[in-house]
């Protein structure tokens, strides 16, 4: 039992450490990488659980990468799992930034490094687009017209009308809760307390 849990602790640390090492461009980039390792390869969680935890991680203050990995660790191994995955996620940027800070002037003026970072931006953009497509497909699979309309309407509200993302999220929550309330009311599932 202890060997099995030690292997799981080590596996979670290794996955979060490696994902954090190679996820340039922000927290959303880790979601497809965690999906590959934890959902597809290791089968520790399913895709729906990952997306639910990603939504919770996004709605909390702090870095989404740390929030999401901590939620996954807590979900699988409790508080110790959350600590292990949090350390695994925070350690690579801490080490990389410590090294870069010593050589900041050399990095800042080096054209090769600037070019490499520009190239990485394209890869990050492609990864985020892939994530958006995957998440949208999951929403559209539910065959829920209201939720299906929320996806493009949220994009239009944010991109074209510059509506604050927090307002869009709150609106989405209210619409979704209202829909659940109406469905339960129709089915007689709500108790009158």
BALOTI-205880 format. One record per residue (C-alpha): residue in one letter; residue number from 1; x, z, y. Coordinates in pm, 1 decimal. Last residue first. Layout:
<atoms>
  rest   nr        px        pz        py
     A  NUM         X         Z         Y
...
</atoms>
This chain:
<atoms>
  rest   nr        px        pz        py
     X  193   -3828.7     222.7    2427.3
     X  192   -4010.1    -100.8    2343.9
     X  191   -3805.8    -249.4    2067.2
     X  190   -3676.7    -600.8    2101.3
     X  189   -3691.3    -826.0    1797.0
     X  188   -4040.2    -964.5    1857.6
     X  187   -3911.4   -1314.0    1780.7
     X  186   -4008.1   -1440.9    2125.4
     X  185   -3857.5   -1128.9    2286.9
     X  184   -3539.4   -1176.0    2088.0
     X  183   -3507.7   -1535.5    2206.1
     X  182   -3582.5   -1437.9    2568.7
     X  181   -3324.6   -1157.3    2561.7
     X  180   -3060.5   -1382.2    2404.4
     X  179   -3120.3   -1647.5    2672.1
     X  178   -3106.6   -1389.0    2948.9
     X  177   -2779.3   -1256.2    2810.5
     X  176   -2635.4   -1608.2    2806.3
     X  175   -2751.0   -1687.9    3161.0
     X  174   -2618.6   -1355.5    3293.6
     X  173   -2285.3   -1400.5    3118.7
     X  172   -2248.7   -1756.7    3245.6
     X  171   -2330.1   -1646.2    3603.3
     X  170   -2070.5   -1368.5    3577.7
     X  169   -1813.5   -1618.6    3450.2
     X  168   -1892.9   -1868.3    3728.7
     X  167   -1871.6   -1593.8    3993.6
     X  166   -1535.7   -1483.1    3853.6
     X  165   -1415.1   -1843.1    3859.5
     X  164   -1475.2   -1864.4    4235.5
     X  163   -1661.7   -2178.7    4332.9
     X  162   -1424.6   -2452.8    4447.1
     X  161   -1707.5   -2712.3    4464.9
     X  160   -1537.2   -2996.0    4276.1
     X  159   -1315.5   -2817.6    4026.0
     X  158   -1489.8   -2482.2    3981.2
     X  157   -1855.7   -2583.6    3997.8
     X  156   -1790.0   -2909.7    3811.2
     X  155   -1602.6   -2728.4    3532.3
     X  154   -1872.9   -2464.8    3502.2
     X  153   -2140.9   -2736.1    3491.4
     X  152   -1949.9   -2918.9    3217.0
     X  151   -1937.5   -2610.8    2991.4
     X  150   -2269.0   -2451.2    3091.6
     X  149   -2464.3   -2755.7    2970.5
     X  148   -2364.4   -2696.6    2608.3
     X  147   -2454.8   -2328.7    2644.4
     X  146   -2805.5   -2423.8    2760.0
     X  145   -2846.4   -2697.3    2501.6
     X  144   -2756.6   -2474.3    2207.7
     X  143   -2661.3   -2700.2    1920.7
     X  142   -2407.9   -2440.1    1803.0
     X  141   -2160.5   -2721.0    1733.3
     X  140   -2139.9   -2788.8    2109.5
     X  139   -1979.8   -2449.8    2175.5
     X  138   -1723.1   -2495.3    1897.0
     X  137   -1647.1   -2845.8    2024.2
     X  136   -1588.8   -2702.3    2371.2
     X  135   -1332.0   -2456.9    2232.8
     X  134   -1143.0   -2736.3    2057.1
     X  133   -1152.8   -2964.7    2363.3
     X  132   -1037.2   -2684.0    2593.3
     X  131    -752.5   -2598.5    2354.8
     X  130    -637.2   -2960.9    2338.9
     X  129    -641.6   -2980.0    2719.5
     X  128    -433.0   -2660.1    2731.6
     X  127    -178.2   -2802.6    2488.2
     X  126    -153.4   -3129.6    2681.0
     X  125     -96.3   -2943.3    3009.0
     X  124     174.1   -2730.3    2847.4
     X  123     351.3   -3038.5    2714.4
     X  122     343.6   -3200.8    3058.0
     X  121     479.0   -2882.2    3218.0
     X  120     762.8   -2881.8    2963.4
     X  119     886.9   -3211.1    3104.9
     X  118     901.5   -3058.4    3452.8
     X  117    1097.5   -2761.3    3310.8
     X  116    1347.1   -2995.6    3144.8
     X  115    1390.4   -3189.1    3469.5
     X  114    1459.3   -2870.4    3667.0
     X  113    1709.6   -2762.1    3400.5
     X  112    1888.0   -3096.1    3428.9
     X  111    1887.6   -3087.0    3811.3
     X  110    2068.2   -2750.4    3823.3
     X  109    2025.7   -2579.9    4163.6
     X  108    1785.8   -2306.7    4057.5
     X  107    1945.8   -2244.9    3719.6
     X  106    2294.2   -2181.9    3863.9
     X  105    2156.0   -1954.0    4137.0
     X  104    1944.9   -1758.1    3887.7
     X  103    2225.1   -1688.4    3640.5
     X  102    2188.2   -1311.8    3607.5
     X  101    1811.7   -1332.1    3658.2
     X  100    1789.8   -1589.9    3378.9
     X   99    1921.4   -1341.4    3122.6
     X   98    1674.9   -1068.2    3220.0
     X   97    1395.6   -1325.1    3238.8
     X   96    1463.4   -1437.9    2881.9
     X   95    1482.8   -1082.8    2745.5
     X   94    1161.8    -965.2    2914.7
     X   93     986.3   -1291.6    2832.9
     X   92    1080.0   -1247.9    2464.0
     X   91     991.9    -873.4    2440.1
     X   90     639.3    -876.9    2584.3
     X   89     457.7   -1048.4    2297.8
     X   88     627.9    -869.1    2009.2
     X   87     594.8    -537.3    2193.1
     X   86     220.9    -595.7    2236.9
     X   85     189.2    -702.7    1873.4
     X   84     354.4    -381.1    1751.8
     X   83     156.8    -156.6    1990.3
     X   82    -176.7    -315.7    1897.8
     X   81     -93.6    -287.3    1527.4
     X   80     -10.2      80.3    1569.9
     X   79    -343.7     133.9    1747.6
     X   78    -548.5     -23.6    1469.2
     X   77    -406.2    -259.3    1208.9
     X   76    -609.5    -582.3    1207.7
     X   75    -839.3    -550.1    1509.3
     X   74    -579.4    -352.2    1703.4
     X   73    -316.2    -618.8    1643.2
     X   72    -557.9    -895.2    1742.3
     X   71    -663.8    -706.2    2054.0
     X   70    -300.2    -642.9    2148.1
     X   69    -217.7   -1012.0    2100.5
     X   68    -508.0   -1109.4    2322.4
     X   67    -432.7    -863.4    2601.5
     X   66     -60.2    -943.3    2603.6
     X   65    -118.6   -1318.9    2618.0
     X   64    -406.4   -1283.3    2865.5
     X   63    -182.7   -1105.3    3114.7
     X   62    -355.7    -822.3    3292.5
     X   61    -708.5    -729.3    3386.4
     X   60    -975.1    -790.1    3123.8
     X   59   -1207.3   -1092.1    3110.5
     X   58    -945.4   -1316.1    2954.7
     X   57    -873.7   -1074.5    2671.5
     X   56   -1246.2   -1045.7    2592.2
     X   55   -1285.6   -1424.5    2583.2
     X   54    -970.6   -1458.3    2371.5
     X   53   -1104.3   -1190.3    2132.7
     X   52   -1425.0   -1389.1    2087.1
     X   51   -1225.5   -1711.6    2039.3
     X   50   -1004.4   -1548.9    1776.2
     X   49   -1302.8   -1396.7    1595.7
     X   48   -1474.7   -1736.9    1588.6
     X   47   -1163.4   -1904.9    1449.0
     X   46   -1130.3   -1662.7    1158.7
     X   45    -886.1   -1377.0    1121.2
     X   44    -601.5   -1300.1     881.1
     X   43    -602.5   -1650.3     728.3
     X   42    -218.4   -1660.9     726.7
     X   41    -178.6   -2035.3     788.3
     X   40    -501.4   -2152.5     954.9
     X   39    -630.0   -1846.4    1140.1
     X   38    -321.2   -1635.7    1216.2
     X   37     -51.0   -1901.2    1247.2
     X   36    -232.2   -2209.2    1379.1
     X   35    -485.7   -2012.9    1580.4
     X   34    -207.4   -1805.3    1734.6
     X   33     -41.8   -2126.8    1851.5
     X   32    -369.2   -2269.2    1984.1
     X   31    -435.0   -1944.9    2177.7
     X   30     -79.0   -1895.0    2302.6
     X   29    -101.6   -2175.3    2558.6
     X   28    -379.7   -1992.1    2740.2
     X   27    -135.9   -1723.6    2849.1
     X   26      79.8   -1927.5    3079.4
     X   25     296.9   -2234.2    3087.7
     X   24     561.1   -2188.9    2821.7
     X   23     459.2   -2060.1    2482.2
     X   22     773.2   -2082.5    2269.9
     X   21     916.9   -1732.2    2274.0
     X   20     573.6   -1566.9    2298.8
     X   19     458.9   -1749.6    1986.8
     X   18     775.9   -1640.4    1808.4
     X   17     736.8   -1274.0    1905.7
     X   16     362.2   -1272.0    1833.4
     X   15     418.1   -1424.1    1488.3
     X   14     714.8   -1201.0    1402.7
     X   13     540.3    -883.0    1515.1
     X   12     228.3    -976.1    1319.1
     X   11     433.5   -1055.6    1009.2
     X   10     633.3    -731.5    1041.6
     X    9     317.5    -522.0    1070.1
     X    8     163.4    -715.2     777.9
     X    7     473.6    -667.1     566.2
     X    6     475.4    -295.2     649.6
     X    5     103.6    -278.2     553.3
     X    4     177.9    -433.9     213.2
     X    3     481.2    -212.3     156.1
     X    2     276.1      96.9     245.6
     X    1       0.0       0.0       0.0
</atoms>
